[in-house]
Amino acid sequence: MDRVAEERATEPLTEYVHRVSRRIRAFDQRHPLPWDLLLTGFWVTAALIDYFGDGWLNVTRDRDNPGWLVLVLSLGFSVPLLWRRTHPRAVLVAIAPVSLVNSWTGIALQAVLLQLLVVFHIALRRPPRNLWWATALITAPVAVMTARYARGGADQDIVSVLMSIAVAAAIGITVRTRRAHTEALEDRARRLEVERDQQARLAAAAERARIAREMHDIIGHNLAVITGLADGGRYAATKSPERAAEALTAISTTSRQALTELRRLLDVLRDETAQHHTPAPPADLTPQPTLADLTPLIDGVRAAGLPVDTTVQGTPTLPPGRQLTVYRVIQEALTNTLKHAGPDATSHIDFSYDDSGAVTVTVTDTGRGGPLNGTEGRGLPGMRERTALYGGTLEAGPRDHPEQGWRVHLHLPEESPQ
């Protein structure tokens, strides 16, 4: 427990360091010149201290060189570092003559090691093949000094320079690889965020379409039935009060049924947090009518004034999802007949069930329905969407001449095994 508490205590400091480092990197990317001036100024100052403090005399191989030459070489190694990030190859080429003079004269300034910083940036920002000629450019002056001022362990000087170049190049390649990996992860994260947002928008659009389809099926059908019953009750009120009372009873029953289905749908959409604050019995997932609900549906349509006959061939063996599709298609077809077929129309529903699970339903009427006027509303697209979920086909349109009315033909094929 103490170890866990200690790790948690160090998290704020780690986050603070990461946050500060990110801000520094972001500032450096926006304004690279201040950092370049700072680092170059540091190394120029170090080179000048080495010159004025006579520190170079401790490693030189020829003390008789003039002071002005030492100063020029010190600045020649350090000042070009200002452009090490933007033009590392040009900087190394510019330092090469300085390094050659440094080796030829035997001054042997320690500032020659600043070339390793340039090697680091070449490995970081340029193709790896540049490291070969960079190595040759740095090693050649060392070989010249070794040949001109031979002393014990001269071979070790070349080996140490090569090892230093290898370490600088390895660090540059490592940082480069890490940056590339980080950029790839960031790019992937951005693409995943975009994909997540797209998936969320698609899911929201699909959910809105599903809700609109369910609302249309529930409200549109029941309101059409209620309208038909109300019209019939209004005409019967003066001549047959009993028929008017029956119409009002049917309207009340249909309204309650619509409210029940609407509440079931709204319960699904209700926020879960509201369910925690207000105790309520769990709602059904969605309104799921089945083939058993077709009889009340057809009876309600008949009560609204539309005679409906049915023909059934075979025995239905459909899963709930397919039953819902058949129910909604018939509901929409009868609703359209109630709204558009006109008086004295009749409807016929033909069911054909196959033992394999396929089903064919044809709904026809004898009304005055004609071609669509450039729009299908929500009903027909909703029926086609439901049918497409099971690989079925839906045909809807006027009946062939000389027959009058409208025809809706649904076919759901045999369900493929999973």
C-alpha positions in Angstrom: 0.0 0.0 0.0 2.8 2.4 0.8 4.4 1.7 -2.6 1.2 2.4 -4.4 0.7 5.6 -2.4 4.3 6.7 -3.3 3.7 6.0 -7.0 0.5 8.0 -6.9 2.3 10.9 -5.1 4.9 11.0 -7.9 2.3 11.1 -10.7 1.7 14.9 -10.4 5.4 15.6 -10.7 5.7 13.4 -13.7 2.7 15.0 -15.3 4.2 18.4 -14.6 7.5 17.5 -16.2 5.7 16.1 -19.3 3.5 19.2 -19.5 6.5 21.5 -19.3 8.5 19.5 -21.9 5.5 19.6 -24.3 5.3 23.3 -23.9 9.0 23.8 -24.5 8.8 21.6 -27.6 5.8 23.4 -28.9 7.5 26.8 -28.4 10.7 25.5 -30.1 8.6 24.3 -33.1 6.9 27.7 -33.4 10.0 29.8 -32.7 13.2 27.8 -33.4 15.6 30.8 -33.6 15.7 31.6 -29.8 16.8 28.0 -28.9 19.3 28.0 -31.7 20.8 31.2 -30.5 20.9 30.0 -26.9 22.7 26.7 -27.8 25.1 28.4 -30.2 25.9 31.1 -27.7 26.6 28.5 -25.1 29.1 26.7 -27.3 30.7 29.9 -28.5 31.1 31.0 -24.8 32.7 27.6 -24.0 35.1 27.9 -26.9 36.1 31.4 -25.9 36.7 30.3 -22.3 38.9 27.5 -23.6 40.9 30.1 -25.6 41.2 32.9 -23.0 41.7 30.5 -20.1 44.6 28.8 -22.0 42.8 25.5 -21.6 43.7 24.5 -25.2 47.4 24.5 -24.2 46.8 21.3 -22.1 45.9 19.2 -25.2 47.7 21.0 -28.1 50.6 19.4 -29.9 52.2 22.6 -31.0 52.3 25.5 -28.5 54.0 27.9 -31.1 50.7 28.6 -33.0 49.6 32.3 -32.9 46.7 33.2 -30.6 44.6 34.8 -33.4 44.5 31.5 -35.2 43.3 29.7 -32.1 40.6 32.3 -31.7 39.5 31.9 -35.4 39.4 28.1 -35.1 37.4 28.3 -31.9 34.8 30.5 -33.6 34.9 28.4 -36.8 33.9 25.3 -34.8 31.1 27.0 -32.7 29.4 29.8 -34.8 28.2 27.5 -37.6 26.1 25.6 -35.1 23.5 28.2 -35.5 22.4 26.5 -38.7 22.9 22.9 -37.6 19.2 22.0 -37.7 18.2 23.6 -41.0 21.4 22.9 -42.9 23.4 20.2 -41.0 25.3 18.9 -44.1 26.3 22.5 -45.1 27.5 23.1 -41.6 29.6 20.0 -41.5 31.2 20.9 -44.9 31.9 24.5 -43.6 33.6 23.1 -40.5 35.7 20.6 -42.4 38.4 23.2 -43.5 38.5 24.4 -39.9 39.0 20.9 -38.6 41.8 20.3 -41.2 43.7 23.4 -40.2 43.2 22.5 -36.6 44.8 19.0 -37.2 47.5 20.3 -39.6 48.7 23.0 -37.2 48.5 20.6 -34.2 46.4 23.0 -32.2 44.0 20.2 -31.5 41.1 22.2 -30.0 38.6 20.2 -28.1 35.9 22.2 -29.9 36.4 19.7 -32.8 34.0 17.5 -30.9 31.2 19.9 -31.8 31.1 18.1 -35.1 29.4 15.2 -33.3 26.5 17.5 -32.6 26.2 18.1 -36.4 26.4 14.3 -37.0 23.5 13.9 -34.6 21.4 16.3 -36.6 22.3 14.6 -39.9 21.2 11.3 -38.5 18.1 12.9 -37.2 17.0 14.8 -40.3 18.8 13.4 -43.3 18.9 9.9 -45.0 21.3 7.5 -43.3 23.5 7.3 -46.4 24.8 10.8 -45.5 26.5 9.3 -42.4 29.2 7.6 -44.6 30.7 10.7 -46.1 30.2 12.6 -42.8 32.3 10.0 -41.1 35.0 10.3 -43.7 34.9 14.1 -43.5 35.5 14.0 -39.7 38.0 11.1 -39.6 40.3 12.5 -42.4 41.7 15.4 -40.3 42.3 13.0 -37.4 44.3 10.8 -39.7 46.3 13.9 -40.9 47.1 14.9 -37.3 48.0 11.3 -36.4 50.4 11.2 -39.4 51.9 14.6 -38.8 52.2 14.4 -35.0 52.7 10.7 -34.5 52.8 9.6 -30.9 52.0 6.5 -28.9 48.4 5.3 -29.1 47.7 7.1 -32.4 45.5 4.3 -33.6 43.3 4.8 -30.5 42.6 8.4 -31.6 41.0 7.2 -34.8 39.1 4.4 -33.0 37.8 6.8 -30.4 36.6 9.2 -33.0 34.8 6.5 -34.9 33.2 5.3 -31.7 32.1 8.8 -30.9 30.6 9.2 -34.4 28.8 5.9 -34.0 27.3 6.9 -30.7 26.2 10.3 -32.0 24.6 8.7 -35.1 22.9 6.0 -32.9 21.4 8.7 -30.7 20.1 10.6 -33.7 18.6 7.5 -35.3 17.0 6.5 -32.0 15.4 10.0 -31.5 14.3 9.9 -35.2 12.7 6.5 -34.8 11.0 7.6 -31.6 9.6 10.7 -33.2 8.4 8.8 -36.2 6.7 6.2 -33.9 5.1 9.0 -31.9 3.9 10.8 -35.0 2.4 7.5 -36.3 0.6 7.0 -33.0 -0.7 10.5 -33.0 -1.9 10.2 -36.6 -3.5 6.9 -35.8 -5.2 8.4 -32.7 -6.5 11.3 -34.9 -7.8 8.9 -37.5 -9.5 6.8 -34.8 -11.1 9.9 -33.3 -12.4 10.8 -36.8 -13.6 7.3 -37.3 -15.2 7.2 -33.9 -17.0 10.5 -34.6 -18.2 9.2 -37.9 -19.4 5.9 -36.4 -21.2 7.9 -33.7 -22.9 10.1 -36.3 -23.9 7.1 -38.4 -25.2 5.3 -35.3 -27.2 8.4 -34.3 -28.6 8.7 -37.9 -29.6 5.1 -37.9 -31.2 5.4 -34.5 -33.1 8.5 -35.6 -34.3 6.6 -38.7 -35.4 3.7 -36.5 -37.2 5.9 -34.1 -38.9 7.8 -36.9 -39.9 4.5 -38.5 -41.4 3.1 -35.3 -43.2 6.4 -34.5 -44.6 6.5 -38.0 -45.8 2.9 -37.8 -47.4 3.4 -34.3 -48.9 6.9 -34.7 -49.7 6.9 -38.4 -51.6 3.7 -38.4 -53.6 4.3 -35.3 -54.5 7.8 -36.2 -55.7 6.6 -39.6 -57.9 4.1 -37.9 -59.2 6.7 -35.4 -59.9 9.1 -38.3 -61.9 6.4 -40.1 -63.8 5.5 -36.9 -64.5 9.2 -36.2 -65.9 9.8 -39.7 -68.1 6.8 -39.5 -69.3 7.8 -36.0 -70.1 11.3 -37.2 -72.3 10.0 -40.0 -74.0 7.4 -37.7 -74.6 9.9 -34.8 -77.9 11.1 -36.2 -79.3 7.9 -37.6 -77.8 5.1 -35.4 -76.6 6.2 -31.9 -75.7 2.6 -31.2 -73.2 2.5 -34.1 -71.9 5.9 -33.0 -71.3 4.5 -29.5 -69.5 1.5 -31.0 -67.3 3.8 -33.0 -66.4 5.8 -29.9 -65.6 2.6 -28.1 -63.3 1.5 -30.9 -61.7 4.9 -30.9 -61.0 4.6 -27.2 -59.5 1.1 -27.6 -57.3 2.2 -30.5 -56.1 5.3 -28.7 -55.2 3.3 -25.6 -53.3 0.8 -27.8 -51.4 3.6 -29.5 -50.6 5.2 -26.1 -49.3 1.9 -24.8 -47.0 1.3 -27.8 -45.8 4.9 -27.7 -45.0 4.6 -23.9 -43.1 1.4 -24.6 -41.0 3.2 -27.3 -40.4 6.3 -25.1 -39.3 4.1 -22.2 -36.5 2.8 -24.3 -35.4 6.3 -25.1 -35.5 7.5 -21.6 -32.2 8.3 -20.0 -30.9 5.7 -17.6 -30.2 8.2 -15.0 -33.8 9.2 -14.8 -34.7 5.5 -14.2 -32.4 5.6 -11.1 -34.2 8.6 -9.6 -37.7 7.5 -10.5 -38.4 3.9 -9.7 -40.3 2.3 -12.5 -40.7 -1.2 -13.9 -38.2 -2.2 -16.6 -39.5 -1.3 -20.1 -39.5 -3.7 -23.0 -36.6 -3.2 -25.4 -38.9 -2.0 -28.2 -42.5 -2.5 -29.3 -42.3 -6.0 -31.0 -45.7 -7.0 -32.5 -45.8 -10.5 -33.9 -48.0 -12.4 -36.3 -50.4 -13.0 -33.4 -51.1 -9.3 -33.3 -52.3 -9.3 -36.9 -55.8 -10.3 -35.8 -56.4 -7.2 -33.6 -54.8 -5.1 -36.3 -57.1 -6.3 -39.0 -60.2 -6.1 -36.7 -59.4 -2.5 -36.0 -59.1 -1.7 -39.7 -62.4 -3.5 -40.3 -64.0 -1.5 -37.5 -62.7 1.7 -39.2 -64.8 0.8 -42.2 -62.4 -1.1 -44.5 -63.5 -4.7 -45.3 -60.4 -7.0 -45.2 -60.2 -10.6 -46.3 -57.3 -12.9 -45.7 -56.0 -16.1 -47.3 -53.3 -18.2 -45.6 -51.2 -21.0 -47.1 -48.8 -22.9 -45.0 -47.8 -22.6 -41.4 -45.7 -19.6 -40.2 -42.4 -20.5 -38.6 -40.7 -17.1 -38.5 -38.4 -15.6 -35.9 -39.6 -12.5 -34.0 -37.6 -10.1 -36.3 -39.2 -11.4 -39.5 -42.6 -11.4 -37.8 -42.2 -7.7 -37.0 -41.3 -7.0 -40.6 -44.4 -8.8 -41.9 -46.6 -7.0 -39.3 -45.3 -3.5 -40.1 -45.6 -4.0 -43.9 -49.2 -5.1 -43.5 -49.9 -2.3 -41.1 -48.5 0.3 -43.5 -50.3 -1.1 -46.5 -53.7 -1.1 -44.6 -53.0 2.4 -43.3 -52.4 3.7 -46.8 -55.6 2.0 -48.0 -57.6 3.7 -45.2 -56.1 7.1 -46.1 -56.1 6.9 -49.9 -58.4 4.2 -51.2 -61.6 6.2 -50.8 -65.1 4.9 -49.9 -66.4 1.4 -50.9 -62.8 0.1 -51.1 -62.0 -3.4 -50.0 -58.7 -5.1 -49.2 -57.3 -8.6 -49.4 -54.2 -10.1 -47.8 -52.7 -13.3 -49.1 -50.2 -15.1 -46.9 -47.9 -17.9 -48.2 -45.5 -19.6 -45.8 -42.9 -22.0 -46.9 -41.5 -24.8 -44.7 -38.0 -23.5 -45.3 -38.9 -20.2 -43.5 -39.6 -18.1 -46.6 -42.7 -16.0 -46.6 -44.7 -14.1 -49.3 -47.4 -11.5 -48.4 -49.5 -9.7 -51.0 -51.8 -6.9 -49.9 -54.2 -5.5 -52.5 -57.1 -3.1 -52.4 -59.8 -2.0 -54.8 -59.5 1.7 -54.1 -58.6 4.6 -56.3 -54.9 4.7 -55.4 -52.7 5.9 -58.3 -49.0 6.6 -59.0 -46.9 8.5 -56.4 -46.7 12.2 -56.8 -42.9 12.4 -56.7 -42.6 11.4 -53.0 -43.0 8.3 -50.9 -43.2 9.9 -47.5 -41.8 7.7 -44.7 -44.0 4.7 -45.1 -42.7 3.0 -48.2 -39.0 3.7 -47.4 -39.5 2.3 -44.0 -41.0 -0.9 -45.4 -38.1 -1.2 -47.8 -35.6 -0.7 -45.1 -37.2 -3.4 -42.9 -37.4 -5.8 -45.9 -33.7 -5.2 -46.8 -32.6 -6.2 -43.3 -33.5 -9.8 -44.2 -32.5 -9.7 -47.9 -36.1 -9.6 -49.1 -37.9 -7.7 -51.8 -40.8 -5.2 -51.6 -42.9 -4.1 -54.5 -45.5 -1.3 -54.1 -47.6 0.4 -56.8 -50.8 0.5 -58.7 -52.3 -2.8 -59.8 -52.1 -3.9 -63.5 -54.8 -2.6 -65.8 -57.7 -3.3 -65.9 -57.7 -3.9 -62.2 -58.1 -0.9 -59.9 -56.4 -0.2 -56.7 -53.0 -0.7 -55.1 -50.7 -3.7 -54.6 -48.0 -4.3 -52.0 -46.0 -7.5 -52.5 -43.4 -8.6 -49.8 -41.1 -11.6 -50.1 -38.6 -12.7 -47.5 -36.4 -15.5 -48.6 -35.3 -18.5 -46.6 -33.1 -17.4 -43.7 -29.5 -18.4 -44.4 -27.8 -20.6 -41.7 -25.4 -18.8 -39.4 
